[in-house]
Amino acid sequence: MLTEILTAERSTQSYERVARTATFHVQSHIQAVFPLFGPIREKEWAAGWNPEIIYSNHPEIEQQMVFKTSGKHTDEPEYLWIVSNYQPEKHRIEYTVSTANRVWFITVQCEAELQDTIVTVTYSYTGLNAAGNQRNKEMLEQVFADNLQDWKVAINHYLHTGRILE
C-alpha cells in the first residue's frame, strides 16, 4: 500500500496529487468480473451506488459516457464522472471524476488467473486548491481504509449469491 504525493507549484497556488493502488482477488472468471466495474453494473454489487446518466448512447457503458452521483460531503453536492478510457478487450476502465475543488482518476485493470480474476485499482487525486488538496488526502485514506478489501468481499458475495452485501 503505497501513497504517492506529488506537488506542483503554479504562481502562489500549490497543487498536490496523491495516489494509491490496491490489488485483490475475485473468485470468478474475468468475463463475469470486468463488466461489474461499469457504472450501471456496479449497482449490482455496490450498496448505495446510484449513478444518474447524463449522456450515453449505450445502455451500460461506453467511452466518454457522462454521469453524476451524489457527493459525500456538504461542500461537494455531486460528482461529475466521465468514462475516460474504456478498453474492454484489455479489461481496463478509467474514470475521470471532478468537483469544484478537485479532479481524480480511478483506473481498474482486471487480469485473468486461471478461473479467477486479479483486480488492480488505482485512485489518483489532484487538488485544484488548498481545500481540494486536504479533501483528497482524507478521501484517499477513507477509500483505502481497508485496502479495497470491502470491494473484494462485496463483489465475491454478489457473484456467489446474486445479491448486494448489506
Number of C-alpha atoms within 10 A of each C-alpha: 9 8 14 11 14 11 13 10 9 8 6 6 11 14 18 22 21 19 20 19 19 17 17 17 18 23 18 20 16 20 15 12 22 23 18 17 23 18 25 17 15 16 16 19 23 20 12 9 15 14 18 15 16 12 12 14 10 9 8 13 18 21 17 17 21 22 18 18 16 15 13 11 9 8 10 14 11 16 17 20 25 21 21 18 16 20 12 14 6 11 19 20 23 22 24 19 21 19 18 15 18 23 20 20 20 18 20 22 20 24 18 17 14 9 11 17 22 18 21 17 19 16 21 20 27 24 24 18 16 15 12 21 21 14 18 24 19 11 14 17 14 11 13 16 11 11 18 16 15 15 15 17 16 19 27 20 17 16 19 10 10 12 14 17 15 8
